[in-house]
Amino acid sequence: MSTSASVATLLQKLVTLTDICLVLGPSDAICELFVDPATMDFRVDGAFVTMENGPWHIHLDATKVHKTAFVITPDTAHNSIQLSYSV
């Protein structure tokens, strides 16, 4: 399976989960998008992934993704003992 196909498959699985927030962008500008799996429209056309969910949509060139990592960190932004799980 190619890297872009792996990225598309991973994203497609993630957006079917409840309580998901997609965070996109470098450290200078970040976009946080909450996902509703019931209304998610997910399409793959070659290496391009399109995700539409209510008022927002994303077009991602999956060939630009060179690495994926799973990270678990304390959710210190909300002064709680919750963990944040990231890909």
Backbone as CSV, one residue per row, in Angstrom:
resi,resn,N_x,N_y,N_z,CA_x,CA_y,CA_z,C_x,C_y,C_z
1,MET,0.862,-1.180,0.000,0.000,0.000,0.000,0.901,1.233,0.000
2,SER,0.612,2.204,-0.849,1.409,3.424,-0.929,1.192,4.279,0.314
3,THR,2.093,5.220,0.536,1.970,6.129,1.679,0.686,6.941,1.597
4,SER,0.374,7.460,0.397,-0.845,8.269,0.273,-2.090,7.426,0.523
5,ALA,-2.089,6.167,0.098,-3.230,5.279,0.371,-3.332,4.984,1.862
6,SER,-2.196,4.823,2.522,-2.197,4.591,3.972,-2.741,5.796,4.716
7,VAL,-2.357,7.000,4.297,-2.852,8.231,4.913,-4.360,8.325,4.730
8,ALA,-4.847,8.063,3.529,-6.292,8.125,3.253,-7.041,7.114,4.110
9,THR,-6.519,5.904,4.223,-7.168,4.861,5.024,-7.204,5.249,6.498
10,LEU,-6.090,5.766,7.002,-6.027,6.186,8.402,-7.031,7.299,8.683
11,LEU,-7.075,8.315,7.836,-8.031,9.412,8.013,-9.468,8.916,7.931
12,GLN,-9.731,8.029,6.996,-11.095,7.518,6.839,-11.550,6.783,8.097
13,LYS,-10.640,6.038,8.722,-10.977,5.340,9.975,-11.174,6.338,11.116
14,LEU,-10.301,7.338,11.214,-10.379,8.303,12.309,-11.670,9.114,12.287
15,VAL,-12.141,9.523,11.118,-13.330,10.383,11.060,-14.627,9.621,11.300
16,THR,-14.553,8.311,11.488,-15.750,7.552,11.851,-15.906,7.462,13.364
17,LEU,-14.894,7.900,14.105,-14.932,7.853,15.565,-15.669,9.075,16.112
18,THR,-16.263,8.911,17.275,-16.927,10.044,17.920,-15.904,10.837,18.717
19,ASP,-16.218,12.084,18.978,-15.392,12.950,19.818,-13.998,13.173,19.232
20,ILE,-13.958,13.475,17.928,-12.696,13.707,17.220,-12.604,15.179,16.816
21,CYS,-11.424,15.733,16.973,-11.139,17.085,16.518,-9.920,17.012,15.605
22,LEU,-10.081,17.427,14.353,-8.947,17.501,13.438,-8.250,18.835,13.675
23,VAL,-6.948,18.799,13.831,-6.159,20.013,14.016,-5.162,20.063,12.884
24,LEU,-5.232,21.124,12.087,-4.391,21.253,10.912,-3.604,22.544,10.942
25,GLY,-2.397,22.484,10.421,-1.606,23.689,10.254,-0.311,23.653,11.041
26,PRO,0.604,24.527,10.655,1.849,24.650,11.402,1.602,25.393,12.708
27,SER,2.631,25.598,13.470,2.465,26.219,14.791,1.978,27.667,14.724
28,ASP,2.146,28.352,13.612,1.735,29.758,13.516,0.249,29.953,13.229
29,ALA,-0.378,29.002,12.574,-1.806,29.102,12.265,-2.408,27.709,12.352
30,ILE,-3.350,27.552,13.254,-3.943,26.235,13.473,-5.445,26.328,13.276
31,CYS,-5.994,25.321,12.608,-7.437,25.216,12.412,-7.910,23.971,13.147
32,GLU,-8.878,24.125,14.038,-9.449,22.990,14.760,-10.853,22.734,14.219
33,LEU,-11.096,21.510,13.780,-12.367,21.145,13.155,-12.953,19.940,13.864
34,PHE,-14.128,20.101,14.423,-14.777,18.988,15.098,-15.543,18.154,14.079
35,VAL,-15.470,16.841,14.241,-16.015,15.891,13.272,-17.312,15.289,13.792
36,ASP,-18.318,15.250,12.925,-19.559,14.521,13.201,-19.596,13.349,12.233
37,PRO,-19.313,12.126,12.715,-19.256,10.974,11.814,-20.552,10.741,11.049
38,ALA,-21.690,11.174,11.609,-22.978,10.951,10.955,-23.125,11.772,9.678
39,THR,-22.405,12.895,9.589,-22.544,13.763,8.415,-21.249,13.901,7.619
40,MET,-20.237,13.136,7.969,-18.938,13.233,7.279,-19.052,12.690,5.857
41,ASP,-18.593,13.495,4.906,-18.482,13.062,3.505,-16.994,12.921,3.222
42,PHE,-16.547,11.709,2.967,-15.132,11.407,2.788,-14.940,10.796,1.413
43,ARG,-14.056,11.424,0.593,-13.801,10.913,-0.754,-12.303,10.874,-1.027
44,VAL,-11.903,9.886,-1.812,-10.513,9.783,-2.252,-10.519,9.755,-3.772
45,ASP,-9.715,10.641,-4.365,-9.565,10.693,-5.815,-8.068,10.690,-6.100
46,GLY,-7.531,9.518,-6.402,-6.086,9.396,-6.577,-5.400,9.648,-5.249
47,ALA,-4.488,10.608,-5.214,-3.766,10.937,-3.985,-4.480,12.012,-3.165
48,PHE,-5.585,12.568,-3.678,-6.272,13.647,-2.974,-7.415,13.118,-2.126
49,VAL,-7.445,13.573,-0.877,-8.496,13.220,0.074,-9.347,14.467,0.281
50,THR,-10.657,14.322,0.150,-11.582,15.410,0.431,-12.460,14.993,1.593
51,MET,-12.521,15.855,2.608,-13.377,15.627,3.769,-14.297,16.824,3.900
52,GLU,-15.609,16.574,3.923,-16.595,17.632,4.136,-17.452,17.241,5.312
53,ASN,-17.663,18.206,6.210,-18.446,17.933,7.400,-19.148,19.215,7.830
54,GLY,-20.403,19.352,7.461,-21.136,20.566,7.801,-20.564,21.767,7.072
55,PRO,-20.192,22.833,7.802,-19.752,24.068,7.155,-18.295,24.084,6.701
56,TRP,-17.527,23.039,6.953,-16.122,23.066,6.557,-15.788,21.914,5.633
57,HIS,-14.711,22.093,4.868,-14.194,21.010,4.048,-12.686,21.174,3.869
58,ILE,-12.022,20.067,3.588,-10.569,20.026,3.439,-10.237,19.242,2.179
59,HIS,-9.255,19.726,1.435,-8.676,18.971,0.324,-7.214,18.726,0.701
60,LEU,-6.826,17.480,0.807,-5.481,17.123,1.245,-4.773,16.316,0.166
61,ASP,-3.602,16.768,-0.221,-2.745,15.993,-1.118,-1.962,15.031,-0.238
62,ALA,-2.392,13.786,-0.185,-1.803,12.797,0.724,-0.344,12.496,0.396
63,THR,0.124,12.843,-0.804,1.540,12.621,-1.125,2.436,13.589,-0.359
64,LYS,1.867,14.642,0.211,2.648,15.615,0.989,2.880,15.152,2.422
65,VAL,2.200,14.069,2.823,2.386,13.510,4.163,3.520,12.494,4.081
66,HIS,4.577,12.752,4.838,5.758,11.897,4.774,5.933,11.030,6.010
67,LYS,5.155,11.299,7.060,5.318,10.546,8.293,4.037,10.634,9.099
68,THR,3.676,9.558,9.766,2.590,9.594,10.734,3.137,9.081,12.056
69,ALA,2.621,9.603,13.144,3.059,9.194,14.477,1.859,9.237,15.411
70,PHE,1.837,8.326,16.360,0.812,8.302,17.390,1.427,8.885,18.660
71,VAL,0.767,9.905,19.242,1.328,10.613,20.388,0.275,10.698,21.484
72,ILE,0.691,10.432,22.724,-0.176,10.582,23.895,0.466,11.627,24.795
73,THR,-0.299,12.699,25.108,0.222,13.773,25.949,-0.839,14.192,26.962
74,PRO,-0.416,14.751,28.101,-1.395,15.298,29.048,-2.111,16.487,28.411
75,ASP,-3.392,16.614,28.683,-4.182,17.730,28.147,-4.056,18.900,29.113
76,THR,-2.918,19.559,29.094,-2.655,20.646,30.041,-3.413,21.918,29.713
77,ALA,-3.918,22.044,28.497,-4.640,23.265,28.106,-5.936,23.437,28.885
78,HIS,-6.489,22.354,29.404,-7.779,22.431,30.086,-7.670,22.129,31.582
79,ASN,-6.465,22.208,32.135,-6.229,21.981,33.572,-6.911,20.718,34.086
80,SER,-6.731,19.644,33.358,-7.348,18.395,33.770,-6.306,17.281,33.725
81,ILE,-6.712,16.114,34.157,-5.808,14.965,34.109,-6.085,14.087,32.893
82,GLN,-6.872,14.612,31.948,-7.169,13.875,30.732,-5.919,13.765,29.880
83,LEU,-5.937,12.756,29.023,-4.867,12.585,28.052,-5.383,12.984,26.672
84,SER,-4.499,13.481,25.863,-4.816,13.825,24.476,-4.109,12.809,23.583
85,TYR,-4.874,12.173,22.710,-4.346,11.184,21.780,-4.294,11.811,20.399
86,SER,-3.139,11.813,19.795,-2.953,12.473,18.503,-2.312,11.541,17.495
87,VAL,-2.617,11.811,16.234,-1.954,11.119,15.123,-1.269,12.175,14.308
